């Protein structure tokens, strides 16, 4: 019987197979989350994120989701909260408005009050649906760049990855992934203006959309060099216009935060408030956060370690096999990694913030090695409970 089911699934349209795979992965992630929640509750474990109502719904939407709920219920503060030293404290301005707006819209349609755990429950459903959309789009991206066999394995590794449970919690990740993958797919198809609705909305869902703008710039330069006359004027104009609009959208939120609060640097100061627990109060300088974090804990050895990691990243993106993914995937992924190095303080959130480069899972080296594919899949499934413990009971997601 199982063989018959497997045969039918394999013969089904790819989108059906992807959704079945995604549904199975949600069963696995739900089992890990529910099992660890039940164990922690019965054993009296201390949760890293304080919650007034210790239910599974609030467990699935802890920490960041509480800020999204505040935004959905109250909007953004016009005056930033300050700590005892008079510095900006953590507040909702670090989180962008699209995800809470979608949850609020769904709640309004359903006639549901967002008080209590309703936000977490609706957010979970919205995130899970968006995660399915992201999986389908990831399959299309890899199929159109390196082929269908690579694509299905890329989807499997994405859906069963170590932090794949994020696709079903009340965070903005899965919605951001769906929007960015849709924009990237339009970029691959050279439908540049069609990127705009996805990329602009993504810019107000989670930070990171500037990588699309930089990827477009690199793609345009490569096409000019390789194609010349084949790169038509109309396409050039569309690419430039799209890149400029996406870049403007990606830079808009700090401007909005400054205008609403009347405080210059409101968004940057808010983001820096999350750094205090790791490296103390800092001034932001692009391209230094990784070095700040590493040297704080490891001294000079930390700086050497960061340089080594960056050298490995450069080597990876310089490989012909990586470039075989296509200029669009290659340039976007490299730009996104550069974005993380430029602005992000590396800590426990780094693995989930790397999920936007999931198209790299279609890498020819992965497709060429069945052992590597199986090992990565097994590692993803078995590391999920480790990640849940670390993020829900030691740190925060």
matplotlib code that plots the C-alpha trace (Angstrom):
import matplotlib.pyplot as plt

x = [0.0, 2.8, 4.5, 1.2, 0.9, 4.5, 4.0, 1.0, 2.8, 5.7, 3.4, 1.5, 2.2, 5.3, 3.3, 1.3, 4.5, 6.0, 2.9, 2.7, 6.4, 5.7, 2.7, 4.9, 7.5, 4.9, 3.9, 7.5, 8.1, 4.8, 5.7, 9.0, 7.4, 4.5, 6.6, 9.1, 6.4, 4.6, 7.9, 8.9, 5.5, 5.4, 8.9, 8.6, 11.3, 11.8, 10.9, 13.4, 10.5, 8.2, 4.5, 1.5, -0.4, 1.8, -0.2, 1.1, -0.2, 1.9, 4.8, 4.6, 4.6, 7.0, 9.3, 9.2, 5.6, 4.7, 6.0, 4.0, 0.9, 1.5, 1.8, -1.4, -3.3, -1.8, 0.4, 3.9, 4.8, 5.3, 7.8, 10.6, 11.0, 14.3, 16.3, 17.8, 20.7, 18.5, 19.2, 16.6, 15.1, 13.7, 10.5, 8.2, 10.0, 12.5, 9.6, 8.0, 4.3, 3.1, 2.8, 0.8, -1.3, -2.1, -3.0, -5.2, -6.9, -7.7, -8.9, -11.2, -12.6, -13.3, -14.7, -12.0, -10.7, -6.9, -6.8, -5.4, -3.9, -5.9, -3.0, -0.7, -3.2, -4.0, -0.4, 0.5, -2.0, -0.8, 2.8, 2.2, 0.3, 3.0, 5.6, 3.9, 3.9, 7.6, 8.3, 6.4, 8.3, 11.6, 10.9, 10.2, 13.4, 15.7, 13.8, 14.3, 18.0, 19.5, 16.6, 13.8, 15.8, 17.8, 14.6, 12.8, 15.8, 16.2, 12.6, 13.1, 16.2, 14.4, 11.3, 13.1, 16.0, 17.2, 15.1, 12.2, 9.8, 10.1, 7.8, 4.9, 5.3, 3.9, 7.0, 7.3, 9.9, 7.7, 5.8, 9.1, 10.5, 7.4, 7.6, 11.3, 11.2, 8.4, 10.5, 13.6, 11.6, 10.5, 14.1, 15.2, 12.4, 13.6, 10.2, 11.8, 8.8, 6.8, 9.3, 8.1, 4.8, 6.6, 9.8, 8.2, 5.8, 8.8, 10.6, 8.0, 7.8, 11.4, 14.7, 17.0, 15.3, 18.3, 20.0, 17.5, 18.4, 22.2, 21.5, 19.7, 22.6, 25.1, 22.7, 22.4, 26.2, 26.7, 24.0, 25.6, 28.9, 27.6, 24.7, 25.2, 22.7, 20.7, 20.0, 17.3, 16.9, 13.4, 14.8, 17.6, 15.2, 12.9, 15.9, 17.2, 13.7, 13.0, 16.4, 16.0, 12.4, 13.4, 16.4, 14.3, 11.7, 14.5, 15.8, 12.4, 11.6, 14.4, 13.1, 9.5, 10.6, 12.5, 9.6, 7.0, 9.0, 10.7, 14.0, 16.9, 18.3, 15.2, 15.3, 19.1, 19.0, 16.2, 18.1, 21.2, 19.1, 19.1, 22.9, 23.3, 22.9, 25.7, 28.3, 27.0, 26.0, 27.6, 27.6, 26.7, 29.4, 28.6, 30.7, 31.9, 29.2, 30.7, 34.1, 32.5, 30.8, 33.8, 36.4, 34.1, 34.2, 37.4, 39.7, 42.1, 41.3, 37.7, 38.7, 40.8, 37.9, 35.6, 38.2, 38.4, 34.6, 34.5, 37.3, 35.4, 32.2, 34.1, 35.6, 32.2, 30.7, 33.7, 33.3, 32.1, 29.6, 28.0, 27.9, 26.1, 23.0, 22.7, 23.6, 20.4, 20.5, 24.3, 24.2, 21.1, 22.5, 25.9, 24.3, 22.2, 25.2, 27.0, 23.9, 24.1, 27.8, 27.3, 24.5, 23.7, 25.2, 25.7, 23.9, 21.3, 19.0, 21.6, 20.5, 16.9, 18.1, 20.1, 16.8, 16.4, 19.5, 17.6, 18.0, 21.6, 20.3, 19.9, 23.7, 25.1, 27.4, 24.3, 22.6, 25.6, 26.0, 23.2, 25.1, 25.4, 21.7, 20.7, 23.1, 21.8, 18.2, 18.9, 20.9, 18.0, 15.4, 17.5, 18.8, 15.3, 14.7, 18.2, 17.4, 14.0, 15.6, 18.3, 15.9, 13.0, 14.6, 18.1, 17.9, 15.0, 14.1]
y = [0.0, 2.4, 1.7, 2.5, 5.8, 6.6, 5.8, 8.1, 10.9, 10.7, 10.7, 13.7, 17.3, 18.8, 21.4, 18.6, 16.7, 19.8, 20.5, 16.9, 17.1, 20.4, 18.9, 16.0, 18.4, 20.3, 17.1, 16.6, 20.1, 20.1, 16.9, 18.3, 21.6, 19.9, 17.2, 19.6, 21.9, 19.0, 17.8, 21.3, 22.0, 18.7, 19.0, 22.7, 23.9, 27.7, 29.2, 31.8, 34.0, 35.2, 34.7, 35.6, 32.6, 29.6, 27.8, 26.0, 28.9, 31.4, 28.9, 28.8, 32.5, 33.6, 36.6, 38.3, 37.3, 39.3, 42.5, 41.6, 41.2, 44.6, 46.2, 44.5, 45.7, 49.1, 50.1, 51.7, 54.0, 57.7, 58.0, 55.5, 53.8, 54.5, 52.4, 53.5, 55.0, 57.1, 54.9, 53.5, 50.2, 47.3, 48.2, 47.3, 49.6, 46.7, 44.8, 45.6, 46.0, 43.6, 40.4, 41.9, 43.7, 40.4, 38.8, 41.7, 41.6, 37.9, 38.5, 41.3, 39.1, 36.3, 38.7, 37.6, 39.8, 39.7, 39.7, 36.7, 34.0, 34.7, 36.6, 33.6, 31.1, 33.2, 34.0, 30.3, 29.6, 32.6, 31.6, 28.0, 28.8, 31.3, 28.6, 26.3, 29.1, 29.6, 25.9, 25.9, 29.0, 27.6, 24.5, 26.7, 28.7, 25.7, 23.9, 26.9, 27.3, 23.8, 21.3, 19.4, 16.7, 19.3, 21.2, 18.5, 17.8, 21.6, 21.7, 18.7, 20.2, 23.5, 22.0, 19.6, 21.9, 22.6, 25.8, 24.7, 25.0, 28.8, 28.3, 27.7, 30.0, 33.6, 35.2, 37.0, 34.6, 32.4, 35.4, 37.1, 34.0, 33.6, 37.2, 37.2, 33.9, 35.3, 38.4, 36.2, 34.0, 37.1, 38.2, 34.8, 35.1, 38.6, 40.1, 42.8, 45.1, 42.1, 41.9, 45.2, 44.2, 41.2, 43.0, 46.2, 44.3, 42.2, 45.4, 46.0, 42.4, 41.8, 43.5, 42.1, 43.1, 45.3, 42.0, 41.9, 45.4, 44.5, 41.3, 43.2, 45.5, 42.6, 40.8, 43.9, 44.3, 40.6, 40.8, 44.0, 42.2, 38.9, 39.9, 43.5, 43.9, 41.0, 43.0, 45.2, 48.9, 48.2, 45.4, 47.7, 50.5, 48.0, 46.5, 49.9, 51.2, 48.1, 48.2, 51.8, 51.3, 48.1, 49.9, 52.9, 50.5, 48.7, 51.9, 53.4, 52.0, 53.9, 57.1, 56.3, 55.5, 58.8, 60.7, 59.1, 59.3, 62.6, 61.0, 60.8, 57.2, 55.8, 52.5, 52.0, 52.8, 50.3, 47.6, 48.3, 47.9, 44.1, 44.1, 45.3, 41.8, 40.5, 43.2, 46.2, 49.5, 50.1, 52.6, 51.0, 50.8, 48.8, 45.6, 45.5, 43.6, 40.2, 41.4, 43.2, 40.0, 37.7, 40.0, 40.5, 36.8, 35.6, 38.6, 38.6, 34.9, 35.9, 38.4, 35.7, 33.3, 35.8, 36.4, 32.7, 32.3, 35.2, 33.7, 30.4, 32.2, 34.0, 30.8, 29.1, 31.9, 32.0, 28.3, 27.4, 25.0, 27.8, 30.1, 27.3, 28.2, 31.2, 34.8, 35.8, 33.2, 33.6, 37.4, 37.6, 34.9, 36.6, 40.0, 38.6, 37.1, 40.4, 42.1, 39.9, 40.5, 44.3, 44.8, 41.8, 40.8, 37.1, 35.2, 32.4, 33.9, 33.5, 30.0, 31.2, 34.4, 32.3, 30.7, 33.3, 31.8, 28.4, 28.5, 27.5, 24.1, 23.4, 23.4, 20.8, 19.4, 18.4, 17.0, 14.9, 13.2, 11.0, 10.5, 14.2, 14.7, 12.0, 13.3, 16.8, 15.7, 13.5, 16.3, 18.7, 16.5, 15.5, 19.1, 20.6, 19.5, 20.8, 24.1, 24.3, 23.7, 26.3, 28.9, 28.4, 27.5, 28.9, 31.9, 33.0, 32.3]
z = [0.0, 0.9, -2.4, -4.2, -2.4, -3.1, -6.8, -7.0, -5.3, -7.6, -10.7, -9.3, -10.6, -8.9, -7.0, -5.4, -4.4, -3.0, -0.9, 0.3, 1.3, 3.1, 4.9, 6.1, 7.3, 9.3, 11.0, 12.0, 13.2, 15.1, 16.8, 18.0, 19.2, 20.9, 22.4, 23.9, 25.1, 26.9, 28.4, 29.5, 31.1, 32.9, 34.2, 35.2, 32.8, 32.7, 29.3, 28.0, 26.8, 29.6, 28.8, 30.8, 29.4, 29.1, 26.5, 23.4, 21.2, 23.1, 23.1, 19.3, 19.1, 21.8, 22.0, 18.5, 18.1, 21.2, 19.5, 16.3, 18.5, 20.1, 16.6, 15.5, 18.6, 19.2, 16.3, 16.8, 19.7, 18.8, 21.7, 22.1, 25.5, 27.3, 29.7, 33.0, 31.2, 28.9, 25.9, 23.6, 24.9, 22.9, 21.2, 18.3, 15.8, 15.2, 13.5, 10.2, 9.7, 7.0, 9.0, 11.9, 9.4, 7.6, 10.9, 11.9, 8.5, 8.9, 12.4, 11.2, 8.4, 10.9, 13.5, 16.0, 18.8, 18.9, 22.7, 24.4, 22.2, 19.1, 17.5, 18.0, 16.6, 13.5, 13.1, 13.1, 10.3, 8.2, 8.7, 7.8, 4.6, 3.6, 4.2, 1.8, -0.8, -0.2, -0.7, -4.0, -5.2, -4.1, -6.2, -9.3, -8.7, -8.6, -11.4, -13.7, -12.8, -12.4, -13.0, -11.3, -9.6, -7.7, -7.0, -5.1, -2.9, -2.3, -1.1, 1.2, 2.8, 3.2, 4.8, 7.1, 8.0, 11.5, 11.9, 9.6, 12.6, 12.1, 9.0, 11.3, 14.2, 14.5, 12.9, 9.6, 8.2, 6.1, 4.6, 3.9, 2.2, 0.0, -1.2, -1.7, -3.6, -5.8, -6.6, -7.3, -9.6, -11.6, -11.7, -13.1, -15.7, -16.5, -15.7, -13.7, -13.2, -11.9, -9.1, -7.7, -5.8, -4.2, -3.3, -2.1, 0.2, 1.4, 2.3, 4.9, 6.1, 7.2, 6.6, 3.9, 0.6, -0.3, -1.4, -4.3, -5.3, -5.3, -7.0, -9.8, -10.1, -10.5, -12.9, -15.1, -15.3, -16.2, -18.9, -20.3, -20.6, -21.9, -24.1, -25.1, -28.0, -26.7, -23.5, -24.9, -23.9, -22.5, -20.2, -19.1, -18.1, -16.3, -14.4, -13.4, -12.3, -10.4, -8.7, -7.6, -6.3, -4.4, -2.9, -1.9, -0.3, 1.6, 3.0, 3.8, 7.3, 9.2, 7.6, 8.6, 12.2, 12.4, 11.1, 13.4, 16.6, 15.8, 16.8, 14.3, 14.2, 15.9, 14.0, 14.3, 18.0, 18.4, 16.7, 18.8, 21.9, 21.2, 21.1, 24.7, 26.2, 24.0, 23.5, 25.5, 24.1, 20.7, 17.8, 14.5, 11.9, 8.8, 8.2, 11.8, 13.8, 13.3, 14.4, 17.4, 18.5, 17.9, 19.6, 22.6, 23.4, 21.7, 21.4, 18.4, 17.8, 17.1, 14.4, 12.8, 12.9, 11.2, 8.5, 8.0, 7.7, 5.2, 3.2, 3.0, 1.9, -0.8, -2.0, -2.1, -4.2, -6.5, -7.4, -10.9, -9.4, -7.3, -10.3, -12.2, -10.2, -12.5, -12.1, -10.4, -7.6, -7.3, -7.0, -4.8, -2.4, -2.2, -1.7, 1.1, 2.9, 2.5, 4.0, 7.1, 7.5, 7.1, 9.6, 11.7, 15.0, 14.8, 17.5, 17.9, 15.3, 12.5, 11.3, 10.7, 9.1, 6.6, 5.3, 2.5, 0.7, 0.5, -3.4, -2.7, -1.6, -5.4, -5.5, -8.0, -5.3, -3.3, -6.3, -7.2, -3.8, -2.6, 0.7, 1.2, 0.5, 3.0, 5.6, 5.4, 5.6, 8.6, 10.3, 9.7, 11.3, 14.3, 14.9, 15.1, 18.7, 19.6, 18.0, 19.8, 23.2, 22.5, 21.2, 23.5, 26.8, 26.6, 24.3, 22.1, 18.5]

ax = plt.figure().add_subplot(projection="3d")
ax.plot(x, y, z, "-o")
ax.set_aspect("equal")
plt.show()
